[in-house]
C-alpha cells in the first residue's frame, strides 16, 4: 500500500490518499477541503480513485466530500449514520469557522461496526468508535497492520469530547476496548499530527495508556 498524507484546511487535517502500486487503484480518506492539492497528488501518482471514505462528519474531515464525489463520480462510504447530525450542519459549521461554503451529502453507504470496505486489493474492517462524535468509524487494514483513525486517537492525545453529542467515557472505551485489542503493532494515521502505533499510545498516552487508566 502506498500512502500520501496531505494536511488540508486551516485546521491542518490529515487527508489520506492510498493506492495499490501495481493497479494504481486507491481512495481518499477524509477530504476536508483544498481539493486542488489533493488532485495534484492523485495526478502526479497516476492514481485511479475508486471511492471516498469518511471517518466522521466534522467539517475539516468531510467538507470537500460532496464536491469531490460529484467531480469524479465517486461513491462515498462512511461514516456511521449517527453522524448525520454533523453532516446536516456542515454549512453552518463552515460559516462559524470562516471556511469556504460547503455542501452536506448523503453517503452511498452508511457503515456499521463489523462491516468491511474494499478498495482495489485492500480490505478494511470498520470499527465504530463513538466518543468524539457518535458516528465516528475507524478503518483498519489487518494485512498491512495499518489504520485510519480520524479524531479518535492522536499521538499523545485523544479526540475532543466537548462538541455536541461528544462523550468522554465512550471515547475512552472505544480506544481501550475496540482499538488497542487489535494489536500494539498497528500503525495509524490520526486526523491531525504525527503517525503513531496503538502500542506506543497504550504505553505512553497520558489519557488512555495502561498507567493512565490504572491497568499498568
C-alpha positions in Angstrom: 0.0 0.0 0.0 1.3 3.4 -1.0 0.2 6.4 1.1 0.2 10.2 0.9 -0.9 12.3 3.9 -1.9 15.8 2.9 -2.8 18.3 5.6 -5.8 20.3 4.4 -7.9 23.3 5.6 -6.9 25.8 8.3 -7.2 23.0 10.8 -4.4 21.0 9.1 -6.5 17.9 9.0 -4.6 14.8 7.7 -6.4 13.8 4.5 -5.0 10.4 3.4 -4.7 9.1 -0.2 -3.7 5.5 -0.5 -3.4 3.3 -3.5 -2.1 0.0 -4.9 1.3 0.4 -6.6 0.5 -2.1 -9.3 -3.0 -1.3 -10.3 -2.9 2.4 -9.2 -6.4 1.9 -7.7 -7.0 3.9 -4.5 -9.2 6.0 -2.3 -9.3 9.3 -0.4 -9.9 9.3 3.3 -11.5 12.4 4.8 -11.2 15.0 2.0 -12.0 18.0 4.2 -11.0 20.7 1.6 -8.2 22.0 -0.6 -9.3 19.7 -3.3 -6.8 21.2 -5.8 -3.9 20.0 -3.6 -5.5 16.5 -3.3 -6.0 16.2 -7.0 -2.4 17.2 -7.6 -1.2 14.2 -5.6 -3.7 12.0 -7.5 -2.5 13.2 -10.9 1.2 13.1 -10.0 0.9 9.5 -8.9 -1.5 8.4 -11.7 -4.0 7.2 -9.1 -7.4 5.9 -10.1 -9.7 6.8 -7.3 -12.4 4.2 -6.6 -14.2 5.8 -3.6 -14.2 8.2 -0.7 -14.0 7.0 2.8 -15.3 9.2 5.7 -14.4 8.7 9.4 -16.8 11.2 10.8 -18.9 14.2 9.8 -16.9 17.2 11.1 -16.2 20.0 8.7 -12.4 19.6 8.4 -12.8 15.9 7.6 -15.7 15.9 5.3 -16.2 19.5 3.9 -14.9 18.6 0.4 -16.7 15.3 0.1 -19.8 16.4 -1.9 -17.7 18.4 -4.4 -15.1 15.6 -4.9 -17.7 12.9 -5.2 -19.6 15.0 -7.8 -16.4 16.0 -9.7 -15.1 12.4 -10.1 -18.4 10.4 -9.8 -17.1 8.6 -6.7 -19.2 6.7 -4.2 -19.0 7.8 -0.5 -18.7 5.2 2.3 -19.0 6.2 5.9 -19.4 7.3 8.5 -21.9 5.6 10.8 -25.4 7.1 10.4 -25.2 8.6 13.9 -23.1 11.4 12.4 -26.0 12.5 10.1 -26.4 15.3 12.7 -22.9 16.7 11.9 -23.2 16.3 8.1 -26.5 18.2 8.1 -25.0 21.2 10.0 -21.8 21.3 7.9 -22.6 24.6 6.2 -23.4 26.3 9.5 -20.0 25.0 10.8 -18.3 26.4 7.8 -19.8 29.8 8.4 -18.9 29.7 12.1 -15.2 28.9 11.4 -14.8 31.1 8.3 -14.4 28.2 5.9 -15.5 28.5 2.2 -19.0 27.3 1.5 -19.5 23.5 1.7 -22.4 21.2 1.0 -23.8 18.3 3.0 -24.0 14.9 1.5 -25.6 11.5 1.9 -23.2 8.6 1.9 -23.8 5.9 -0.7 -23.2 3.5 2.2 -23.6 4.2 5.9 -21.2 1.9 7.9 -21.8 -0.3 10.9 -19.4 -1.9 13.3 -18.0 -5.1 11.8 -18.6 -4.0 8.2 -15.9 -4.4 5.6 -14.8 -1.9 3.0 -12.9 -2.8 -0.1 -10.6 -0.6 -2.3 -8.8 -2.4 -5.1 -7.0 -5.3 -3.5 -7.3 -3.9 0.0 -10.0 -4.8 2.6 -10.6 -2.7 5.7 -12.5 -3.7 8.8 -14.9 -1.0 10.1 -14.7 -0.2 13.8 -17.4 2.0 15.2 -15.7 4.3 17.8 -18.1 6.8 19.3 -17.0 9.5 21.6 -15.5 12.3 19.6 -18.7 12.1 17.5 -21.4 9.5 17.9 -21.0 8.0 14.4 -17.2 8.0 14.1 -15.7 5.0 12.4 -12.1 3.7 12.1 -10.8 1.8 9.0 -8.3 -1.0 9.8 -6.4 -3.0 7.3 -5.3 -6.1 9.2 -3.0 -7.4 6.5 -0.9 -4.2 6.4 -1.4 -3.6 10.2 -2.5 -0.1 9.4 -5.4 2.1 10.4 -7.1 5.4 9.6 -8.5 6.6 13.0 -9.7 10.1 12.3 -10.1 12.1 15.5 -10.4 9.2 17.9 -6.8 8.9 18.9 -3.7 11.1 18.3 0.0 10.8 19.2 0.0 11.5 22.9 -3.6 12.8 22.9 -7.2 11.9 22.2 -10.1 13.5 20.4 -12.2 16.3 21.9 -15.5 15.4 23.5 -16.8 18.9 24.3 -18.7 19.2 21.0 -22.4 18.4 20.8 -23.0 14.7 21.3 -19.5 14.0 22.3 -18.9 11.6 25.2 -15.6 11.2 27.1 -16.4 7.8 28.6 -17.5 6.4 25.2 -14.2 7.7 23.6 -12.0 6.0 26.2 -14.0 2.8 25.9 -13.7 2.9 22.1 -9.9 3.3 22.3 -9.3 0.8 25.1 -11.8 -1.8 24.1 -12.1 -1.6 20.3 -8.7 -0.3 19.1 -6.0 -1.4 21.5 -7.0 -5.1 21.4 -6.3 -5.1 17.6 -2.6 -5.1 18.3 0.3 -3.0 19.5 1.9 -3.2 16.1 -0.8 -1.4 14.2 0.4 2.0 12.9 -2.2 4.7 12.4 -2.8 8.0 10.7 -4.6 10.3 13.0 -6.8 13.2 12.0 -4.1 15.7 12.9 -0.4 15.4 13.7 2.1 12.6 13.5 1.6 8.9 12.8 1.9 6.6 15.8 1.1 3.0 16.8 -1.5 1.6 19.1 1.3 0.1 21.2 3.0 3.4 21.7 -0.2 5.1 22.8 -1.1 2.2 25.1 2.2 2.6 26.8 2.6 6.4 26.8 -0.6 8.3 26.1 -1.5 10.4 29.2 -5.2 9.8 28.6 -5.6 6.2 27.6 -2.3 4.4 28.5 -2.4 1.4 30.8 -0.9 3.6 33.5 -3.4 6.4 32.9 -6.4 4.1 33.4 -4.8 2.1 36.3 -4.1 -1.1 34.4 -0.3 -1.0 34.4 
